């Protein structure tokens, strides 16, 4: 078996407890049980155990990197892509040896996160991201060397998709760039595979394997992984197309590679030395990309032109105190303009009059590259119309930063986003909905509970007395929302969690390149003991309130809890299509288990907001944080840093 290929971000498999997974039992035909996209779910923690005798052996990795350096003559200053990098074993070893520009890409979120964690722990600088090998997220002519190692070729059901991978490799290689392919010796595997085998993984786990050869060029494999105490952990089926040396030479030449050389076979040894399967004998093939530089389209403008959409200061705003923009708001906008003004290579024009928004955008459309959408107030400062601004930009065909209309609509409805999370196995607090026309209030949640608008953001309608401990107080809190705030939509009644109040900020794309900012928690130590520990409206808008003194500090979490929360955030962000920058709010229950409170796909961008506070803990200034958001959006919409370099910035 081999590492997973880097593939498109498809539907994530639902979380499940492997202890409940049953075996298929006897299977007469493995092919009938093979999923075409088996590679989407195979490469997790068990893969690192079953193949750990090879992919987890540092001695083997060092030996392989020795040979890689020899075959492609790696130089320290070259741009190197480790395609299908898995947990980054080759990438990280190359960085340890002084190679300064190493990039790794793989389909498996689990393995990429593992690689990032290892790089962080060792202080290694390497660009690691999720991605699709058939559609690489890199510009043409980006790398001197591309490596496709560890038998990560031939997983697709259709051979034409293997050709797509090779064409993408050719595209991203610079003229005269070098390619190294490390793949199973198909001829040897077809002649020597074992129909059935088994091996001990460690002193508690063993794996039984079945194999069948289909049409002489595709080996289908089954693994039943068993724990001596827990029973069957998983029963999984995967496949690999078998290529001979002549097959590979023909494929590479067809794509356009020259100087195709099949090197000596690589015989594999391992510490277990039991069942090496398709890793037993491998072929190393080197090739060159003899081509011209890809023509670059001429660009007339010297700078990237960006239109910034903000809230309208001349209109009322129901979220703000006194329903209007005040000096703090104007000061916040000035801080933003100062930060944007310090970012080179871009010029900004600001749009804030919503009555003229459509006309301004039509007028500016030929002159701008994209829109920086910071209108979290919503069109006409109506938070229910937050999605209208990106919807208008899509109608006009103008690229923009941040999440799209559907994502904003899903996350604005707290009950809806929790339903989506539950469907994906992500835990949420227990809750009930009180409809506008309800004649009585009946909830299926134990007290204490917190009462909040189901639709809304910026902590609108959430105060200290929103936390209630009796039916009478609940009725009062619901009536207050209806009468005092004029809120006529469904009301969410949610169990009040007493654990740590957490925020997770992420910049980038959940299925590609992203940065998880340090998780933060709210420090409620200055609050009087009789006040509930919440970060509501008073904490954000009322300087005279005791809640104004709440501080945001680095979260103190068990590493296992932190890793789980981050995984769930990325999973949910991918599901609802969050983009560029987003934030999730969590709370621990009394036993320390995390529960999702809210998803914020268009979080506050102000200099003292939660996202920027988290960025500061990562060593980023306000301007750095804004620049990172711009860079993430520009990469997604096709305006990369390399474009800026060509413009001399």
Secondary structure, 3 states (H helix, E strand, C coil): CCCCCCCCCCCCCCCCCHHHCCCCCCCCCHHHHCCCCCHHHHCCHHHHHHCHHHHCCHHHHHHHHHHHHHHHCCCCCCEEEEECCCCCHHHHHHHHCCCCEEEEEECCHHHHHHHHHHHHHHCCCCEEEECECCECCCCCCCEEEEEECCCCCCCCCCHHHHHHHHHHHHHHEEEEEEEEEEEECHHHHHHHCCCEEEEECCCCEEEEEEEEEECCCEEEEEEEEEECCCEEEEEEEEEEECCCHHHHHHHHHHHCCEEEEECCCEECCCCCCCCCHHHCEEEEEEEEECCCCCCCCCCCCCCEEEEEECCCCCCCCCCCHHHCCCHHHHHHHHHHHHHHHCCCCEEEEEECCHHHHHHHHHHHCCCCCEEEECCCCCHHHCHHHHHHHHHHHHHHCCCECCCCHHHHHHHHEHHHHHHHHHHCCCCECCEEEECCCCCCCCCCCCCCEEEEECECCCCCCCCHHHEECCHHHHHHHHHHHHHCCCCCCCEEEEECCCCCEEEEEEEECCCCCEEECCCEEEECCCCCCCCCCCCCHHHHHCCCCHHHHCEEEECCCCHHHHHHHHHHHHHHHHHHCCCCEEEEEEEECCCCCEEEEEEECCCCCCCCCHHHHHHHHCCCCHHHHHHHHHHHHHHHHCCCHHHHHHCCC
